[in-house]
Amino acid sequence: MAAIGPLVGEMAASTCVRATAISIGKTADDLTSEDMPALEASVRRLLGPVAPANVIAEVLANIQEGVR
């Protein structure tokens, strides 16, 4: 959530991460790098209507950086 929050706000960041975790049967704290495809799809789906493509790309880049 720390990687997403500065770009889209804490509420949207929390929603994206928690929704992804729930959809794959985990909690936000249990997500691992193997869950990145699901998180990426969730970010794109949830932020697509409200964020420009360049912001979504930056969010995803920040997430990738954080899980390495």
N, C-alpha and C positions, 0 to 999 in steps of 0.2 A: 504494500500500500504506500510505502514511503516513496517509491519510484514513480507512482502514478499521481499521488496527491498534489504535488506542486503544479502539475500541468492541468488537472481537471477538477481539483478540489477534493477535500477529504471524503465528502459524502459519496461522490461518484466513484472514487478509488475503492472505498470500503464496499460499495455495492458490487463492483466488478469482481473483486477478489472473493468476497463471500459467496456470491452467486455461482462463481466457477467452482469453488470448493464444494458447495452443496450439490451441484450438478454431477460431480464425480464421486460423491460419497465421502468427502473429507471435510475437515475444518480449514479455515484460512491458515492456521499455524502448521497444518500437515502438508501443505502444498510443497512439491519439490520441483527440480528442474525437469523431471519427466512429465510434469503437468503443464509445461509451457504451451503446447499446442492447444489445450483446452482453454488456458488463460488468454492466449492470443485471440482465439475465436470469440471468447466472451467479451473481451475489450472491444473488438471490432463491432460486434453485434450491439452492445450496450452504448458505446460512444458514437457509433456511426451517425445516428440522427442528430446529435448535438455538438459534435466536434469535427473540425475540418480534418481532412486526410493527413495533413502534415503533423497535426497535433497527435493523432492516433499513432502515426509512425514514430514520433518522438517518445510517446508513452511506451510503446513496445520496445524501442531501443533501450530505454531506461530500465525496463523490467529485465531484459536480457543481460544488461550490465550487472544488475543486482544479483542474478542467480549464478553467475560464473564463479 
